[in-house]
């Protein structure tokens, strides 16, 4: 049985970190799930596997305790389940990973990476600490915030990052291009380095998730025609 909880990071991190997802899967006699579908997403995620038994995998990669980097993807992936697993998914905003570590996201393959593969100097002792705090959400949140404060302490503001942030909040491609003082082709190349995706793909992914939120919040009174027009899905080129 899956249990999902989502939390916002400390306000000082909210320009860089979108959310924390706490995910706990336990097999029960009456509920046994063998697969969890991961939909496309536009941001790099830091995946902290805190408690795992055996044979669980993300697509074709066998998982173990540790920290992983999940690049953005427009493809569907599967979390294959053969035993209990507890993990925390730290979702970064688009472009933050590149700005922080200088690794062009467009050069990453569509798979999960162990942090050592990318030569990232993370303190992996956080995994054992979070294991000890399992079940205490507030303590886990405070520990995550303190951990990320150290990683982001020298992070600098960036106009493109700010504009990418706005694009995820308000998926309007025309506004995004107008905010950046570069040619469209220059912006597209820069965004590809920062995020691994084209601006249009980022806009589409966020419009999709905004639409899902709208449907969920109005599930008892859904007007699909209004939703289509509000999210620009009436235009086949969008």
Buried (B, 14 or more C-beta within 10 A) or exposed (E): EEEEEEBEBBEEBEBBBBBBBBBBBEBEEEEEEEEBEBEBBBBBBBBBBBBBEEEBBBBEBEBEBBBBBBBBBBEEBBBBBEEBBBBBBBBBBBBBBBBBBEBBBBEBEEBBBBBEEBEBEBEEEBBEBBBEBBEEEEBBBEBBBEBBEEBBEEBEEBEBBBBBBBBBEEBBBEEBBEBBEEEEEEBBBBBBBBBBBBBBBBBBBBBBBBBEEBEEEEEEEEEEEEBEEBBBBEEEEE
